[in-house]
Amino acid sequence: MLRQLARLGRSVPFAGGRALAVAVYADGLDEPIHAQEAGYEGVACVDDAARALELYCDLWDATRLPWALRWCEGLVDFVLAMQEADGRWLNFILDWEGTPNRGGRTSIAGGAFWQARAVLALARASEVLNDVRIDAALRRGLPHIRAAGAVPADVRALHIRTALALSNGADDHGLLALIPAWGDELLRSRAGDVLMNSPDERGRPHLWGHIQEGVLADAGARLGRGDFLASARRSAELVFSEVVKSGFDLPRVQAYDVASVIFALMRLAEVTGAPGYAALASASQAWFDGRNPAGQGVYDRRTGRVGDGIDNGRVSSNSGAEANIVAAQALFDSAATLARRLTSSEALPASLGI
């Protein structure tokens, strides 16, 4: 997790002398692999940097380790550099010199996921860093969130998380008042009692980024909306219980699938106090250590690498940014314990020369 992120981390001088990004993919030898799911995409992206920023902000809060703060500062610089003047974010850089990918469909300015993840990460960073640029970037970026109409439920869930995060500060940027309507959108994106990710999704909802149950639980608790919480609990029973008990016995499971389930279950456990959710979350965490169809750890604790997932019963030898970031979030107590044992040279990218 943290050691692998250090291996994947790179300095990106185009974004400033402190800026850091994380290579999207790496093979079994930890050599970077360019993202090419939609043609050539690039070497690093805001999607990953934003989630890494959330992680390192949490680690800084938990440990006060200087290298965790160094990661926060470097990732903020990269995320800010990827914002256009009109407030929209590009996603990928094509090379380590920082050439932006402006044409790819997974990098276009203002794409739903990276716009949502960027503002969520900056909302979290605003609680940790005294950097006036963060508020300015939020003021440019949030109008695009407020104006977003027909967005999928898994993206809207990120918007609600941002609103809840900002509502804890002095300025919620007008988002708190939008949570009821946004929550109602999630309730409408259902098949029976199952919360779906988008209107055109059929069958079982994909688990990648599926956090609606956890987000509705938090929103329901904040607003006193019992219907939000009731819907979250009904959907969680239908979506999570069987798959968790099976050890995620599906043809293809990514680390982010499991981490999303853990997030939702942990939020339900926190809000309701019901022990069943904590038990399911713990069983889900065990997927990383071998409670899975492959019967082996996806997280190699000796090398510090998290495999990208399991395909047809085999753990992937690749270990990229997303898998290691979300695993550290899902196994946060373990990550924080490990962090306290790492030296700066083990925890920071080699390009920093520490």
C-alpha positions in Angstrom: 0.0 0.0 0.0 2.1 2.9 1.3 5.4 1.5 0.1 3.9 0.8 -3.3 2.5 4.3 -3.6 6.0 5.6 -2.9 7.3 3.4 -5.8 4.6 4.7 -8.0 5.0 8.4 -7.0 6.8 10.9 -9.3 7.7 14.5 -9.1 5.9 16.6 -11.7 7.8 19.9 -11.9 5.4 21.4 -14.4 3.0 21.8 -11.5 5.6 23.4 -9.2 8.7 22.3 -7.3 6.7 20.3 -4.7 4.2 18.6 -6.9 3.7 14.9 -6.9 1.5 12.5 -8.9 1.1 8.7 -8.9 1.6 6.4 -11.9 -1.7 4.9 -12.9 -0.6 1.3 -13.5 2.4 -0.9 -12.7 3.2 -4.4 -13.8 4.6 -7.3 -11.7 8.1 -5.7 -11.8 6.7 -2.3 -10.7 7.4 -0.8 -14.2 4.8 1.8 -15.1 2.1 0.9 -17.6 0.4 3.6 -19.5 -3.3 3.8 -19.2 -5.0 2.7 -22.5 -8.5 1.8 -21.6 -9.8 4.4 -24.1 -6.8 4.7 -26.4 -3.6 6.2 -25.0 -4.7 8.1 -21.8 -1.5 9.0 -20.0 0.8 8.3 -17.1 -1.0 9.9 -14.1 -4.4 11.3 -13.4 -6.5 13.5 -11.1 -8.8 10.6 -10.4 -6.0 8.9 -8.5 -4.2 11.9 -7.2 -7.5 13.2 -5.6 -8.1 9.9 -3.8 -4.5 9.8 -2.7 -4.8 13.3 -1.3 -7.8 12.2 0.8 -5.7 9.2 2.1 -2.7 11.3 3.0 -4.8 14.0 4.7 -6.3 11.2 6.8 -2.8 9.8 7.6 -1.5 13.3 8.5 -4.4 13.7 10.9 -3.8 10.3 12.4 0.0 10.3 12.7 1.4 13.9 12.2 4.2 12.3 10.3 6.1 15.0 8.2 6.2 12.8 5.1 2.4 12.4 5.1 2.2 16.2 5.0 4.7 16.3 2.2 2.5 14.0 0.2 -0.5 16.2 0.9 1.3 19.4 -0.3 2.6 17.7 -3.4 -0.7 16.2 -4.4 -2.5 19.4 -3.9 -0.1 21.2 -6.2 -0.8 18.6 -8.9 -4.5 18.7 -8.5 -4.6 22.5 -8.6 -2.4 22.5 -11.7 -4.9 20.3 -13.6 -7.8 22.8 -13.1 -8.7 24.9 -16.1 -9.3 28.7 -15.7 -13.1 28.1 -15.9 -13.0 25.7 -13.0 -13.2 22.4 -14.8 -10.6 19.7 -14.2 -8.7 17.7 -16.8 -7.9 14.2 -15.8 -4.7 12.8 -17.4 -1.2 14.0 -18.2 0.3 12.3 -21.2 3.9 12.3 -19.9 5.9 13.3 -16.9 6.6 16.6 -18.4 3.0 17.4 -17.8 1.4 17.6 -21.2 -2.3 17.6 -20.5 -4.6 15.1 -22.3 -7.3 17.4 -23.6 -8.8 15.1 -26.2 -9.4 11.7 -24.6 -12.9 10.8 -23.3 -11.4 9.8 -20.0 -9.7 13.2 -19.6 -12.0 15.8 -21.0 -12.4 19.0 -18.9 -15.1 18.7 -16.4 -15.6 14.9 -16.6 -18.1 13.8 -14.0 -15.9 11.5 -11.9 -12.7 13.6 -11.8 -14.5 16.9 -11.3 -16.3 15.3 -8.3 -13.2 13.6 -6.9 -11.1 16.8 -7.2 -13.6 19.0 -5.3 -14.1 16.2 -2.7 -10.3 15.9 -2.2 -9.9 19.7 -1.9 -12.7 19.9 0.6 -10.8 17.4 2.7 -7.5 19.2 2.2 -9.1 22.5 3.3 -9.4 21.0 6.7 -5.7 20.1 6.9 -3.7 22.6 4.8 -3.6 26.4 5.3 -3.5 27.1 1.5 -5.6 30.0 0.1 -5.4 28.4 -3.3 -7.7 25.6 -2.2 -10.7 27.8 -1.5 -10.1 29.7 -4.8 -10.1 26.4 -6.7 -13.3 25.2 -4.9 -15.0 28.5 -5.8 -14.1 27.9 -9.5 -14.9 24.2 -9.5 -18.1 23.9 -7.4 -20.4 25.8 -9.8 -20.0 22.9 -12.2 -21.1 20.5 -9.5 -24.1 22.6 -8.6 -25.1 23.0 -12.2 -24.7 19.3 -13.0 -28.1 17.9 -13.9 -28.4 14.4 -15.1 -25.5 12.7 -13.4 -25.3 9.0 -12.4 -26.0 8.1 -8.8 -22.5 7.0 -8.1 -21.2 10.4 -9.1 -24.0 12.2 -7.2 -22.9 10.3 -4.1 -19.5 11.9 -4.4 -21.2 15.3 -4.6 -23.1 14.6 -1.4 -19.9 13.6 0.3 -18.4 16.9 -0.7 -21.4 18.8 0.7 -21.2 16.9 4.0 -17.5 17.6 4.3 -17.8 21.3 3.5 -20.8 21.7 5.9 -18.4 21.0 8.8 -16.5 24.3 8.0 -17.4 28.0 8.0 -18.5 28.0 4.4 -20.5 25.2 2.8 -20.5 27.0 -0.6 -24.2 26.6 -0.8 -24.1 22.8 -1.0 -25.8 21.8 2.3 -29.1 23.0 1.0 -28.8 20.8 -2.0 -28.3 17.5 -0.1 -32.1 16.8 0.3 -32.6 17.0 -3.5 -29.5 15.1 -4.3 -30.4 12.4 -1.8 -33.8 12.1 -3.4 -32.0 11.5 -6.7 -30.3 8.5 -5.2 -33.6 7.2 -4.0 -35.1 7.5 -7.5 -32.2 5.6 -9.0 -33.5 2.2 -7.8 -34.6 -1.2 -9.1 -37.1 -2.2 -6.4 -35.2 -1.7 -3.2 -31.7 -1.9 -4.8 -29.9 1.4 -5.3 -28.4 1.4 -8.8 -25.5 3.3 -10.2 -27.2 4.8 -13.2 -30.6 4.8 -14.9 -29.6 2.4 -17.6 -27.9 -0.2 -15.3 -29.5 -3.6 -15.3 -29.2 -6.6 -13.0 -26.9 -6.5 -10.0 -25.3 -3.0 -9.7 -21.5 -3.0 -10.2 -19.6 -2.5 -6.9 -16.9 -0.2 -8.3 -17.5 3.1 -6.7 -20.9 2.0 -5.3 -21.1 3.9 -2.0 -24.7 5.2 -2.2 -25.8 3.2 0.9 -23.1 4.7 3.1 -23.7 8.2 1.7 -27.4 8.1 2.3 -26.8 6.9 5.8 -24.6 9.9 6.5 -27.0 12.3 4.8 -30.0 10.8 6.6 -28.2 11.2 10.0 -27.2 14.8 9.2 -30.7 15.9 8.0 -32.9 13.7 10.1 -34.2 11.9 7.0 -35.3 8.5 8.2 -36.3 7.5 4.6 -32.7 8.0 3.5 -31.4 5.6 6.2 -34.2 3.1 5.7 -33.5 2.9 1.9 -29.8 2.5 2.6 -30.4 -0.4 4.9 -32.7 -2.2 2.6 -30.4 -1.9 -0.3 -27.3 -2.9 1.7 -29.0 -6.1 2.6 -29.7 -6.9 -1.0 -26.5 -5.7 -2.6 -23.8 -6.5 0.0 -24.8 -9.4 2.3 -24.6 -12.3 -0.1 -21.5 -11.2 -2.0 -19.6 -10.5 1.1 -20.4 -13.8 2.7 -19.3 -15.5 -0.5 -15.9 -13.9 -0.3 -16.7 -11.8 -3.4 -17.1 -14.9 -5.5 -17.5 -13.1 -8.8 -15.7 -13.6 -12.1 -13.8 -10.3 -11.8 -13.3 -8.2 -8.7 -11.2 -5.1 -8.4 -9.8 -3.7 -5.2 -12.0 -0.7 -5.6 -15.1 -2.9 -5.7 -14.3 -4.3 -2.3 -13.1 -0.9 -0.9 -16.4 0.7 -1.9 -18.4 -2.0 -0.1 -16.2 -1.5 3.0 -16.8 2.3 2.9 -20.6 1.8 2.7 -20.7 -0.8 5.5 -18.5 1.2 7.8 -20.7 4.3 7.4 -23.8 2.2 8.1 -22.1 0.7 11.2 -21.2 4.2 12.4 -24.6 5.7 11.9 -26.8 2.8 13.1 -24.6 1.1 15.7 -25.8 -2.2 14.3 -23.0 -4.8 14.8 -23.9 -6.7 11.6 -22.6 -4.0 9.4 -19.2 -3.9 11.2 -19.0 -7.7 10.9 -19.6 -7.6 7.2 -17.1 -4.8 6.8 -14.5 -6.9 8.7 -15.3 -9.9 6.5 -14.8 -7.7 3.4 -11.5 -6.4 4.7 -10.3 -10.0 4.9 -10.6 -10.3 1.1 -7.3 -8.5 0.9 -5.7 -11.2 3.1 -7.1 -14.3 1.3 -10.8 -14.6 2.1 -11.5 -14.7 -1.6 -11.9 -17.2 -4.5 -8.2 -17.2 -5.1 -7.5 -18.3 -1.5 -4.5 -15.9 -1.4 -3.7 -12.4 -0.3 -4.4 -9.6 -2.7 -2.3 -7.5 -0.3 1.2 -8.8 -0.1 2.3 -7.5 3.3 5.9 -8.5 2.8 6.4 -6.3 -0.4 3.7 -3.8 0.4 1.9 -4.3 -2.9 -1.8 -4.6 -3.5 -2.9 -6.5 -6.6 -5.3 -4.7 -8.9 -7.9 -7.5 -8.3 -8.9 -11.1 -9.0 -9.8 -12.3 -12.5 -11.3 -15.8 -12.7 -9.7 -17.0 -9.5 -6.2 -15.5 -10.1 -4.7 -12.5 -8.3 -3.4 -9.9 -10.7 0.4 -9.4 -10.7 -0.2 -5.7 -11.6 -0.3 -3.2 -8.7 -1.4 0.3 -9.7 -2.4 3.5 -8.0 -6.1 2.9 -7.5 -5.7 -0.5 -5.9 -3.1 0.7 -3.4 -4.9 3.9 -2.5 -8.3 2.4 -1.9 -6.8 -0.6 0.0 -5.0 1.8 2.3 -8.4 3.6 2.9 -10.2 0.4 3.4 -7.6 -1.0 5.8 -6.9 2.4 7.3 -5.9 1.3 10.8 -3.3 -1.1 9.3 -2.1 1.7 7.1 -1.7 4.1 10.0 0.2 1.5 12.0 2.5 0.8 9.1 3.0 4.5 8.5 4.5 5.0 11.9 7.1 2.4 11.1 8.2 3.8 7.8 11.1 6.2 7.2 10.7 9.2 4.9 12.8 7.4 2.3 10.5 4.4 2.4 7.3 6.5 2.3 8.1 9.2 -0.3 8.9 8.8 -4.0 12.6 8.2 -4.9 12.5 11.2 -7.2 12.6 13.4 -4.2 16.1 12.1 -3.3 15.4 11.6 0.4 
